[in-house]
Amino acid sequence: MAGKVTASEIREGVRATFTRVAETPTQAFRFPVGPALARQVGYPEDVLASLPPLASEAFTGLAYLHPHLDLRPGERVLDLGSGAGLDAVLAARAVSPGGSVTGLDSAEAMIARAQTLAAILGIKSVEFVNADAEAMPFDAGTFDAALVNGFFNLCPDKATVARELHRVLRPAGRAAVAEITFTDPLPPAEVQTIDDWFR
Ligand SMILES: C[S@@+](CC[C@H](N)C(=O)[O-])C[C@H]1O[C@@H](n2cnc3c(N)ncnc32)[C@H](O)[C@@H]1O
């Protein structure tokens, strides 16, 4: 592939890449994956040790967001781009009893991994939905809070996703967001193929 990469090629490339991460997380990627990354970005050792290896093997987030969200029992939480489910199961613990967590991801293999993790842990208050964030299958005001851990940077249409996130959060709902940003635009010559989307 050469020249300008279209939005639909990016969506397909993102889905294909995170399908590979879900299926074979130890293969080489252009970005870090796994438990060492989780430690590096601040997940406490005791938190990781309280979960099976499956929880962090395919982790690709950017930060330990939970202290910033201060989740409370009974709250309804969205994990946007939930990946292998680490944040979703931690959130499910935090909102118990009475709360619920919905993970949304466009890669079916990630959904399957996260569902297996929740089943192993016996967590019933979490569900994982296979959908695209540009058209979230939720009513307005469904969630009290959202975790967004390494997500917007992958989306070709960030404004639409931001509007969707705003719509599905209740008024005065809150979100904790970790992102990669560039301080300067990339030179066009460095954005020639879908692989250039992943750094
Ligand atoms: C960088 S990973 C982060 C995963 C997870 N938050 C974590 O901390 O490990 C981004 C995730 O978002 C999903 N994703 C990317 N674009 C998406 C979109 N437009 N709609 C839904 N999911 C998307 C990918 O499949 C991937 O699992």
Ligand as a Chemical Component Dictionary entry (heavy atoms), coordinates in Angstrom:
data_LIG
# 
_chem_comp.id                   LIG 
_chem_comp.type                 NON-POLYMER 
_chem_comp.pdbx_formal_charge   0 
_chem_comp.three_letter_code    LIG 
# 
loop_
_chem_comp_atom.comp_id 
_chem_comp_atom.atom_id 
_chem_comp_atom.alt_atom_id 
_chem_comp_atom.type_symbol 
_chem_comp_atom.charge 
_chem_comp_atom.model_Cartn_x 
_chem_comp_atom.model_Cartn_y 
_chem_comp_atom.model_Cartn_z 
_chem_comp_atom.pdbx_ordinal 
LIG C1  C1  C 0  -4.386  0.389  22.432 1  
LIG S1  S1  S 1  -5.649  -0.814 22.698 2  
LIG C2  C2  C 0  -6.002  -0.556 24.421 3  
LIG C3  C3  C 0  -6.797  -1.694 24.993 4  
LIG C4  C4  C 0  -7.140  -1.574 26.473 5  
LIG N1  N1  N 0  -7.782  -0.318 26.786 6  
LIG C5  C5  C 0  -5.922  -1.788 27.336 7  
LIG O1  O1  O 0  -5.670  -0.930 28.194 8  
LIG O2  O2  O -1 -5.220  -2.784 27.161 9  
LIG C6  C6  C 0  -7.072  -0.101 21.888 10 
LIG C7  C7  C 0  -8.273  -1.031 21.769 11 
LIG O3  O3  O 0  -9.334  -0.295 21.153 12 
LIG C8  C8  C 0  -9.943  -1.083 20.142 13 
LIG N2  N2  N 0  -10.438 -0.141 19.120 14 
LIG C9  C9  C 0  -9.701  0.643  18.288 15 
LIG N3  N3  N 0  -10.496 1.422  17.521 16 
LIG C10 C10 C 0  -11.771 1.108  17.887 17 
LIG C11 C11 C 0  -13.053 1.587  17.478 18 
LIG N4  N4  N 0  -13.180 2.536  16.531 19 
LIG N5  N5  N 0  -14.155 1.086  18.078 20 
LIG C12 C12 C 0  -14.035 0.135  19.040 21 
LIG N6  N6  N 0  -12.849 -0.360 19.465 22 
LIG C13 C13 C 0  -11.739 0.119  18.904 23 
LIG C14 C14 C 0  -8.855  -2.012 19.642 24 
LIG O4  O4  O 0  -9.394  -3.187 19.082 25 
LIG C15 C15 C 0  -8.041  -2.264 20.919 26 
LIG O5  O5  O 0  -8.470  -3.417 21.606 27 
# 
loop_
_chem_comp_bond.comp_id 
_chem_comp_bond.atom_id_1 
_chem_comp_bond.atom_id_2 
_chem_comp_bond.value_order 
_chem_comp_bond.pdbx_ordinal 
LIG C1  S1  SING 1  
LIG S1  C2  SING 2  
LIG S1  C6  SING 3  
LIG C2  C3  SING 4  
LIG C3  C4  SING 5  
LIG C4  N1  SING 6  
LIG C4  C5  SING 7  
LIG C5  O1  DOUB 8  
LIG C5  O2  SING 9  
LIG C6  C7  SING 10 
LIG C7  O3  SING 11 
LIG C7  C15 SING 12 
LIG O3  C8  SING 13 
LIG C8  N2  SING 14 
LIG C8  C14 SING 15 
LIG N2  C9  SING 16 
LIG N2  C13 SING 17 
LIG C9  N3  DOUB 18 
LIG N3  C10 SING 19 
LIG C10 C11 SING 20 
LIG C10 C13 DOUB 21 
LIG C11 N4  SING 22 
LIG C11 N5  DOUB 23 
LIG N5  C12 SING 24 
LIG C12 N6  DOUB 25 
LIG N6  C13 SING 26 
LIG C14 O4  SING 27 
LIG C14 C15 SING 28 
LIG C15 O5  SING 29 
# 
